[in-house]
């Protein structure tokens, strides 16, 4: 072989991607612990170390049981992987409870898994898939997104599942419960930042925060990024002790889609018992609710607010859905702020049950104190919609609780 051909061959080998590998993981590991089989499975620490060396397309199969990593499982920056939990028998549980007091508290991990694939929203070249994993006992008490010590891994963020700048993430059959964000950042269960994420058949239950989403925080630094869909999901029993979303907080993102999803029994002191969407001139934050039920979420503070709260830059679409409260303090839609905006957009696709709508920019009328006059000109209800005082939690569900 001449020198020219030798150099070409070397260049081809240098540019060829490494082959993806399937690894096996159990809580304690087995055999040689090289991850090559169930008989030689990684333990949780070997799994965490391999994630830092992850090769595009690697697959990690996790047995049932409880895993308590010593630190966040950070996947190598700009790579993607599939993580499969157990589907036959015991659930696969990732727990941040490293102080072993059986609940989220000071000393526990502030995140469990982190991906940053560095792909644009909708770019499917680096798909992240996370299936059938429980995320629990994450505790945070910070007011500024922390950084990693390793400069190669970038921003670490907080949240049991933290996704940053990842354009194609699918989370299926996962459960998020018992996570607590005591600081001002919120989203102890999930923080998705400038990412495109689809959650399918997931449950968010019993998470809590002081601000910015009792369970989920969605954010972005780019108006074109931050697209999130919840499909066939359940949010119940999540609490925001102060403001900005009992279940979900959306800030500076592009879209939030609630599809065939139930959000009930969540609480916030103010600003969105279920969802808060922070639309603005620069970030439209389009909220779409389709074939979903958002009902029985509670405002615990003294001031009236809503099941769903948005700014005067509201950009909302709703079809075939039920949005009703079961107390006088929680309007169904609440548009915050005293200045009306010509950017306001609320489109009904019909077949909705919605009770009261409150718009802080419009004066109340004696005939309709809970439905502000100006709001009626902003929202075009369809003939198939049932809207107004007659649409209440009791009129739809009777004495039954939604979760029964």
Phi, psi and omega in degrees: 000131180281171186298321182298312180295323178298317179294320178297316179298319179295321180294320179296316179297322182292329184269348182290137180289151174290152181282140176291153185230146172262127180245155180239139188224135170232162183304320183255352184077176180203155175054233182281351179057038176262002176077007187281342181197172176297328180288339179232043188291148168301150160271180187296326181286323176294324174299314180297320180292323179292325179302324178292341178250014188309139175254142181314126175089000178303146180240133181238116177259118184253127176292165174295158181127178183255128180247129178236085180294154180283343179205173181302141175275098186258118179277140184312132183305138177070020173240166180228163184199170172242132177239119182248124172273173183287140178242001184233088181108227186297143177290155172270118187243121170262120185240137175270007187280066183282347174268001171057040174255010172071019171199166180291124181202172181305130183106347178274168180294147178260003173196157182242314179227139178224134172234143170215093185276346181057053176232151179289153178304130181088353176283114186264014183286340181226072184283129173260130179231127180233120189232130168058048177242139170264136177241121184211163171062034171272137181230131175228148176213056182231159180238012177214132181303122182284160177252157172279152175292328182275114184297340181284345183258348173075207183290132181271320181070184176230172183112141180308316172243116180245123181239127181229128171052045182241120192271355182205090181237131176236124181242117188234134173065024182264157179233137181234117183208151174066030175258145189223122175251099184278336179285200185263003185272329179073186176062047182293333179281309181217133165236113176252115184247124179042046183232161174248115190226136174245120174256124182235129177055042179253153180238131176241111189219128172070028172267159182212158180203165174267334181208165167054054173096109178298331178237313191234135173240127179242126184214169179196157171248014183217122183301338181271356183244161180098070179242120186229136176232132170249117183236126182056041180252167177228132171242121179211143174067022175269148187227132169247113188286346178236269187213167173079060168095107177295325178247311188228134172243125178243119181226127174057040174247182180262304183219147171227119181247124177251109188235124177048045187236146178248127177235108187210147175074022175261160185223146170215146178296323177197174173061060172094091179299328178250305187224138168239125179243117187264072179287154179204180178301319186273331182236111184289329179048062181291122178253122178240127179239118184228129173053041186232162176238121177236100191208149174070021172272149195237135167272120184265346179281185185276332185272148177291144175209208188224162167302311175241125179241136177222169176278179176292352175267028186309139177222084192235140174230137183215137179210139172053046185225160176247123175229101182216150177254170174235030172209161186286340184277341186253094171298167182276315169238133180230122179256110189274154178101144187269354184253118178294147183237137176285357176274354184302130178218123177219114185240125175263131173268002177095167177061040178251151169246111182224134180270253188270145175235128181242130179237113183294343181275351184241144180287148175287152175249156181295326181285328183222074184295334182267349178240106187290143188301315184292330181297324181298332178278341180275330186251127178258095177286151178264163180299333181279352179282146168249110188228139173126191189298335181285346180268095180235167177303315183293323182292335181265315186256351182063224179271358181284144171275143186302322185281001175256000000 
